[in-house]
Amino acid sequence: DHIKAYWVMLGKATAQTALHFGANDLDGTITDGGELTHAYAAEGEVKMTKAEIITMIQNAGFEAVERDTVYNRVVEAAV
């Protein structure tokens, strides 16, 4: 099982904290119709670059790993 920390709704700091409490999937994918998500975004942000997400995970003390839709490791993430 996997637990997502959806940083757009939680905010970056809370999403990082969620990693320490068992979340193992930092998520933030936004679809083209993301107006509702934008309206409820915790910090008013709805986008981060791959490098920003990797840095956020590493700053929380974890290894950033890219995975496919069934959680198989694709590549080690690098900034």
C-alpha positions as CSV (number, residue, x, y, z in Angstrom):
1,D,0.0,0.0,0.0
2,H,1.1,3.6,-0.6
3,I,0.1,6.8,1.1
4,K,0.2,10.0,-1.0
5,A,1.1,13.4,0.4
6,Y,-0.6,15.8,-2.1
7,W,1.5,18.9,-1.5
8,V,-0.8,21.2,-3.4
9,M,-3.5,20.7,-0.8
10,L,-1.3,20.1,2.2
11,G,1.3,22.8,1.6
12,K,5.0,22.0,1.1
13,A,6.0,21.9,4.8
14,T,3.1,19.6,5.8
15,A,3.8,17.3,2.9
16,Q,7.4,17.0,4.0
17,T,6.2,16.2,7.5
18,A,3.8,13.6,6.1
19,L,6.8,11.7,4.7
20,H,8.0,11.2,8.3
21,F,4.6,9.8,9.3
22,G,4.4,7.1,6.6
23,A,3.6,8.9,3.3
24,N,5.7,7.5,0.6
25,D,4.4,9.2,-2.5
26,L,4.8,13.0,-2.8
27,D,2.2,14.0,-5.4
28,G,1.3,17.2,-7.1
29,T,0.1,16.4,-10.6
30,I,-2.3,19.1,-11.9
31,T,-4.6,18.5,-14.8
32,D,-5.5,21.2,-17.3
33,G,-8.7,21.8,-15.4
34,G,-7.0,22.5,-12.1
35,E,-8.9,25.7,-11.2
36,L,-10.7,24.0,-8.3
37,T,-7.4,22.7,-6.9
38,H,-5.8,26.1,-7.4
39,A,-8.6,27.7,-5.4
40,Y,-8.0,25.4,-2.5
41,A,-4.2,25.2,-2.7
42,A,-2.7,25.5,0.7
43,E,0.0,28.0,-0.2
44,G,-1.4,29.4,-3.5
45,E,1.0,27.3,-5.5
46,V,0.0,24.5,-7.9
47,K,3.3,23.8,-9.7
48,M,6.8,22.8,-8.9
49,T,9.6,21.7,-11.2
50,K,11.0,18.1,-10.9
51,A,14.1,19.6,-9.4
52,E,12.1,21.4,-6.7
53,I,10.2,18.3,-5.8
54,I,13.4,16.3,-5.6
55,T,15.0,19.0,-3.4
56,M,11.9,19.0,-1.1
57,I,12.1,15.2,-0.6
58,Q,15.9,15.3,0.0
59,N,15.6,18.2,2.5
60,A,13.1,16.1,4.4
61,G,15.8,13.4,4.7
62,F,14.6,11.0,2.1
63,E,15.7,9.6,-1.3
64,A,13.7,10.8,-4.3
65,V,12.8,8.0,-6.6
66,E,10.7,8.2,-9.7
67,R,8.2,5.4,-10.0
68,D,5.7,4.2,-12.6
69,T,2.0,3.9,-12.0
70,V,2.3,0.5,-10.2
71,Y,5.2,1.8,-8.1
72,N,8.1,0.1,-9.8
73,R,11.3,2.1,-9.6
74,V,11.9,3.8,-13.0
75,V,15.2,5.8,-12.3
76,E,16.9,7.3,-9.4
77,A,15.9,11.0,-9.4
78,A,18.7,13.5,-9.9
79,V,18.6,17.2,-9.6
